[in-house]
Amino acid sequence: VVMLIRVVGLILVIALLTIPASIAGQFTYSLRKMMVVGCLLGA
């Protein structure tokens, strides 16, 4: 059970780091705008 909780936590952390960046990449093509939109989505 403890190992499963660690695995689920790792998956959630990876998702929180990658999902805002991928959503921002869908809407913008400029790196600067992508960083701003990604920060706003992640907050």
Secondary structure as GFF3:
##gff-version 3
##sequence-region A 1 43
A	DSSP	alpha_helix	2	27	.	.	.	ID=ss1
A	DSSP	alpha_helix	31	42	.	.	.	ID=ss2
###
